[in-house]
Amino acid sequence: MTTSAKSAELNGVDRDALTATIDAVKATPALAKVSFSLGSAWLTGCRQRAVTGDVTQNGAVVTDREATYTFESDEPAALLGTDTAASPGEYVLQALAGCYAVTFATNAAVRGIELSSLALDMEVDFDLQGFLNLDDSVRPGAQQIRVDVRVESPNASDEQLRELTAAVQRRSPIRDTLANPVDVVTTLVK
């Protein structure tokens, strides 16, 4: 990699590509419309397997993405599963962790902040009384998600890192999805 190519990359983010993406979306706002898909099948008990599907942008399938990824989930034995895979609750944390990593890296790159490390310790709490239909006043979903962020930078002050962390909370699509109501449409198809 040449020196000029290295200077265009920060935190593993191609800053030229990031700028080009921002400019393209400014010029054509419809490019901001992105959809992900997934197909899932129940295996047995608490187990399921899912495979990623098409990604669409501006209503068109993104054709340069050829890979698919398989996910399996289960529950720990204490929660009626066979503990053969991560639980859906852990996948929620993984989705948030992945989105935080993207949002930290890109927002830091825009600000010229070099990240030397980023680590997240995460917990999510559920009250099973809602899921088990024991108490209608208890929602079945997560009660709280806690994230401890450890971020280090050789060129940013503590204040800049606090501002970056605040920006990540405002800009993370998955955090926003978890923190605000989302219209989830479930349809029985026979």
Secondary structure, DSSP 8 states (H G I E B T S, - for coil): --HHHHHTEETTEEHHHHHHHHHHHHH-GGGG-EEEEEEEEEEETTEEEEEEEEEEETTEE-TT-----EEEE---GGGTS--SS--HHHHHHHHHHHHHHHHHHHHHHHHT---SEEEEEEEEEE-HHHHTTS-TTS-SSEEEEEEEEEEE-SS--HHHHHHHHHHHHHH-HHHHHHHS----------
